Amino acid sequence: MIFSIILIYGIAAMGMNILTGFAGQLSLGHGAFLAIGAYTSAYLSIHMGTPIILNMLVGAVIASGLGLLIGLPALRMKGFYLAIATIAFGVGVEQLIAAVDELGGHGGIYRIPRLFRNQFNTFLIILLVFLVMYLIAQIIVKSPFGVKYRMVRDSEIAARAYGINLRKIKLNAFVTSAIYGSVAGTLYAHTVGYIQPMDFGLATSINLLCMVIIGGVTMLEGGLIGSMIISGLPFFFSRTSIPMSIIVGILLILFVLLLPKGIAFEIFLAYNRYLQIPYIKLLRFLHSKRKGRGKFITAGDKWIYYTEEGSGKPVLYLHGNSGSHEWFREVMDVPGYHIFAPDIPNFGKSDRLPESDIDLYADKIADFMKAVNIKDCYVVGHSLGGAVALSLALRHSERVRRLLLLDGCPIDGLKTPEEAYPLIEMYKRNFVLLKKSIAAAMGTRKDRRLHNLLTKEALLMNPSSYAGNARALTRVDFRDQVKDFRIPTLFVVGEKDPVISAEDAQRTAEYLGGKIMVLEGIDHSLVVEDPKKFKEILIGHDKE
């Protein structure tokens, strides 16, 4: 039964989390909403024989109405004053229930129908309800209402200036939280089978607040973690003479001092900083052993992995940062062309280099072109690959006859703010962040299978190159080297590209004496967003 009780209080604490952690409204009368749900369902079950699910809905309606009532003081009060008002509400509900003989008075209500006779089945049903309530809470906090909750919490003045209806948002938070409390109360009554007013008094409200503080104020998972501690402690200390109030008080002081943002937040930080590293290493190892469509070739002193397809005039594809040959998997079949798509050294399955440098990458690609006997080549560079393609054209112009730059690095470099580097470094130990980064690079293309493949390919990049490539792009500046540049160049940029602007493309094209093309509805990666359009541009540029 202890696990069921933990989940029940986890639901109540989750509602408290929405109210206090997200909306910033302090309540010390939340036990009253549990009482409303518990007594409503118990009374209806015993005297009217109505099903528990219907009783739960009735209790939620009543609780939401009283949530509106208790939310009214929040419109003019906050902080300690609001806490005192909610204490009065909680104590008032407790005393009112105790004074009504039909509700059992101080003695409470006995023989409440159980959810199931089997406690394990009861636990499963409560777990299911918990998961549903958690999913609903996730939807709420990620919705526009959740954003408004946080705006009101952080600054009511700013929220009002932004046009937020403070009255509506505060009342909404109280009603939502009240419903969660009522649902928890209903489950409590039919799990324990006996309720009395003191079960939902001030001590219960304080315990709920402690659960939220200890578990994590701004994390929905914090309510469950706090419930494990606060609800589980009596079970472990039941045979001792130590008062629970002392234990809870000591824990509260320790957590406020040592973990002010709660256990859930610290677990979240540890997960994002350290706990994903073993998983990433395993995933990297398994993916590196995956049999691909390409092959290796010795280029100078390095092994380079590449794929090729078709016959005709040679075309060389150069991928972007965190990329590999797989970014071009859907554009390898262009009639009349022999396509080569290598993994630039430091990326994919190709060998590692001692440093991340655009000119060094270009030299190694020139070695690759020599190894596969490519001359007079049409070079396509995407993102970072655009910088490599331009360096290749400048340093080994005899091998390049035409350039197509797709959202490429500007001719004077791509500056990354210094404060962004810690986040970039996190990509190599945080799979979730890396996956979001790849999703952003894919732009408007939504393909789960391709997204997963490109994310795993990104894991193969040299760990030192995550920040190293960003710094390499910062150092790029070809302006003094292109005075006699004669290679036909087309710079294609997506209208929605958040990294490379049309102005960047225009400035680069002017230095190179080339042309610019801005594509509507395209983000940063034309080759995956619209492969058909890319092929048309590739062929069209070659005819000019």
Sequence and secondary structure as in RCSB ss.txt:
>XXXX:A:sequence
MIFSIILIYGIAAMGMNILTGFAGQLSLGHGAFLAIGAYTSAYLSIHMGTPIILNMLVGAVIASGLGLLIGLPAL
RMKGFYLAIATIAFGVGVEQLIAAVDELGGHGGIYRIPRLFRNQFNTFLIILLVFLVMYLIAQIIVKSPFGVKYR
MVRDSEIAARAYGINLRKIKLNAFVTSAIYGSVAGTLYAHTVGYIQPMDFGLATSINLLCMVIIGGVTMLEGGLI
GSMIISGLPFFFSRTSIPMSIIVGILLILFVLLLPKGIAFEIFLAYNRYLQIPYIKLLRFLHSKRKGRGKFITAG
DKWIYYTEEGSGKPVLYLHGNSGSHEWFREVMDVPGYHIFAPDIPNFGKSDRLPESDIDLYADKIADFMKAVNIK
DCYVVGHSLGGAVALSLALRHSERVRRLLLLDGCPIDGLKTPEEAYPLIEMYKRNFVLLKKSIAAAMGTRKDRRL
HNLLTKEALLMNPSSYAGNARALTRVDFRDQVKDFRIPTLFVVGEKDPVISAEDAQRTAEYLGGKIMVLEGIDHS
LVVEDPKKFKEILIGHDKE
>XXXX:A:secstr
 HHHHHHHHHHHHHHHIIIIIIT    S THHHHHHHHHHHHHHHHHT   HHHHHHHHHHHHHHHHHHHHTGGG
T  THHHHHHHHHHHHHHHHHHHH GGGTGGG B     S SSHHHHHHHHHHHHHHHHHHHHHHHHSHHHHHHH
HHHH HHHHHHTT  HHHHHHHHHHHHHHHHHHHHHHHHHHHS B GGGGSHHHHHHHHHHHHHH TT THHHHH
HHHHHHHHHHHTTTS   HHHHHHHHHHHHHHH TT HHHHHHHHIIIIITHHHHHHHHHHHHTS  S EEEEET
TEEEEEEEE  SEEEEEE  TT  GGGGTTS   TTEEEEEE  TTSTTS   SS  HHHHHHHHHHHHHHTT  
SEEEEEETHHHHHHHHHHHH GGGEEEEEEES   TT     GGGHHHHHHTTT HHHHHHHHHHHTTT   HHH
HHHHHHHHHTS TTHHHHHHHHHHH   GGG TT  S EEEEEETT SSS HHHHHHHHHHHT EEEEETT  S 
HHHH HHHHHHHHHHHHH 
